[in-house]
Amino acid sequence: MIKNFDKIKSQLSELAEVLNKFHSEAVQLKLIDILYSPQAFEPEAAPDKVATPAPPPVVKRRGPGRPPKVKKVDVPEIIIEAVEPKAKKEKTEAPKAKTRKKRESLKKTMDRPGPTPLVKQLIQDEYFNVKRTIGNIVSYCQETLKLDYRSTDLSGTLAKLTKDGLLVRNKNPETNQFEYIKA
């Protein structure tokens, strides 16, 4: 059947001992593949050259951040012939320029003082000698001073001046609103 059966058997037992020294099954299979590949039995063309292992390729690692940009693929341009557009109607009159309406009753935002100087001025002018709600202050600014303020513009300043002791804040139980008066 097989020529040199005893010789092949002894070679396989030696090979089994060597392969069993590797504990990893994957390594054992890789070695068997190398031994039984057709290239394993071919003689080398140039035995005098010693094969040096190639250095591992250097892989530049990217740090965290944006992923690399995706290159655009050239897409063939599709040309679709369009139907000729209809002739445009001729305009006989030039369009009128739009004019903005000015709010003459209220000063511009750039001309008005900030909320802190405004409230401090009202304290000096003895406006807070009587209890005032934030709604009263806003309406006074709009009607008398011609300044456009919202209640949210003044609320932070009123809270700060209350904390500093220039104003006193009490809650009205009937209206459930805070009333400010000079300290």
C-alpha positions in Angstrom: 0.0 0.0 0.0 2.2 2.8 1.2 5.9 2.6 0.6 8.1 3.2 3.6 5.2 3.0 6.0 7.4 2.7 9.1 9.4 5.8 8.0 6.3 7.9 7.5 4.8 6.7 10.7 7.9 7.7 12.7 8.0 11.2 11.0 4.3 11.7 11.8 4.8 10.8 15.5 7.7 13.3 15.7 5.5 15.9 14.0 2.7 15.2 16.4 5.0 15.8 19.4 6.1 19.1 18.0 2.6 20.2 17.2 1.3 19.2 20.6 3.8 21.5 22.2 1.6 24.4 20.9 -1.4 24.7 23.1 -3.4 26.8 20.6 -5.4 24.8 18.1 -5.3 27.7 15.6 -1.5 27.6 15.7 -1.5 23.8 15.2 -3.8 24.1 12.2 -1.7 26.9 10.7 1.5 24.8 10.9 -0.2 21.8 9.3 -1.5 24.1 6.5 2.1 25.3 5.9 3.6 21.8 5.9 1.0 20.4 3.5 0.9 23.4 1.2 2.4 22.8 -2.3 5.0 25.5 -1.7 6.4 23.7 1.3 8.0 21.0 -0.8 9.3 23.2 -3.6 13.0 24.0 -3.4 13.8 27.7 -3.1 15.1 29.5 -6.1 17.8 31.4 -4.3 18.8 29.7 -1.1 21.9 32.0 -0.5 19.6 34.9 0.3 18.4 34.9 3.8 14.8 36.0 4.0 14.5 38.9 6.5 11.1 39.5 8.0 9.5 42.6 6.7 8.9 45.2 9.4 5.3 45.5 10.4 3.5 48.3 8.5 3.2 51.4 10.5 -0.5 52.3 11.0 -1.1 55.9 11.9 -3.8 55.9 14.7 -6.4 58.6 14.6 -7.4 60.2 17.8 -10.9 60.9 18.8 -12.7 63.5 16.8 -14.3 63.8 13.4 -14.2 60.8 11.1 -12.2 61.2 7.9 -14.0 63.0 5.1 -15.6 60.7 2.5 -14.4 61.3 -1.0 -17.1 62.1 -3.5 -17.6 59.7 -6.3 -17.8 61.1 -9.7 -21.4 60.7 -10.9 -22.1 61.1 -14.6 -24.1 64.3 -15.3 -27.5 63.7 -16.7 -28.7 66.4 -19.0 -32.4 66.8 -19.4 -33.6 69.2 -22.0 -36.2 71.6 -20.6 -39.2 73.0 -22.3 -38.6 76.7 -23.2 -40.0 78.9 -20.5 -43.0 81.1 -21.3 -42.3 84.7 -22.1 -42.3 86.9 -19.0 -44.9 89.7 -18.7 -43.5 93.1 -19.0 -44.1 95.3 -16.0 -45.3 98.8 -16.7 -44.7 100.2 -13.2 -41.6 100.0 -11.1 -42.3 98.4 -7.7 -42.5 100.8 -4.8 -39.8 100.7 -2.2 -41.1 99.4 1.1 -40.9 101.9 3.9 -40.6 101.0 7.5 -43.0 102.4 10.0 -41.1 104.1 12.9 -42.3 103.7 16.4 -42.2 107.3 17.4 -43.7 106.8 20.8 -40.9 104.5 22.0 -37.2 105.4 22.0 -34.8 103.1 20.1 -33.3 100.2 22.1 -29.8 101.8 21.7 -30.9 105.1 23.3 -32.5 103.6 26.3 -30.5 103.0 29.5 -30.2 99.5 30.9 -32.6 98.1 33.5 -30.2 98.7 36.5 -29.6 102.4 35.8 -33.3 102.9 35.1 -34.4 101.4 38.4 -31.7 103.2 40.4 -32.9 106.5 38.8 -36.5 105.6 39.8 -35.3 105.1 43.4 -33.7 108.5 43.4 -36.8 110.1 41.8 -38.8 108.7 44.8 -40.9 106.5 42.5 -40.7 103.7 45.0 -42.1 105.7 48.0 -45.4 103.9 47.2 -45.7 100.1 46.7 -45.2 99.2 43.0 -45.6 95.9 41.2 -43.4 94.9 38.3 -46.4 95.5 35.9 -46.8 99.0 37.3 -43.1 99.7 36.7 -43.3 98.5 33.1 -46.4 100.5 32.3 -44.8 103.6 33.9 -41.7 103.2 31.7 -43.8 102.8 28.5 -46.3 105.6 29.2 -44.3 108.3 31.0 -40.6 107.6 30.1 -41.4 106.3 26.5 -39.0 103.4 27.1 -39.9 99.8 26.0 -39.1 97.3 28.8 -40.5 93.9 29.5 -41.1 92.5 33.0 -38.3 90.0 32.5 -35.9 92.8 31.7 -36.5 94.4 35.1 -37.1 91.3 37.3 -33.4 90.5 37.8 -32.5 94.1 38.6 -35.3 94.4 41.1 -34.2 91.1 42.8 -30.6 92.3 43.0 -31.5 95.7 44.5 -33.8 93.9 47.0 -30.8 91.7 48.0 -28.6 94.8 48.3 -31.1 96.5 50.6 -32.2 99.4 48.4 -35.7 98.0 47.9 -38.0 95.9 50.1 -40.1 93.2 48.5 -43.4 92.0 50.0 -46.0 89.6 48.5 -49.5 91.0 48.2 -51.9 88.2 49.3 -54.8 89.5 47.2 -53.0 89.7 43.9 -50.3 87.2 44.7 -47.7 89.5 43.2 -44.5 91.1 44.7 -44.7 94.7 45.5 -41.5 96.8 45.8 -41.0 99.8 48.0 -38.0 101.9 49.0 -36.2 100.6 52.0 
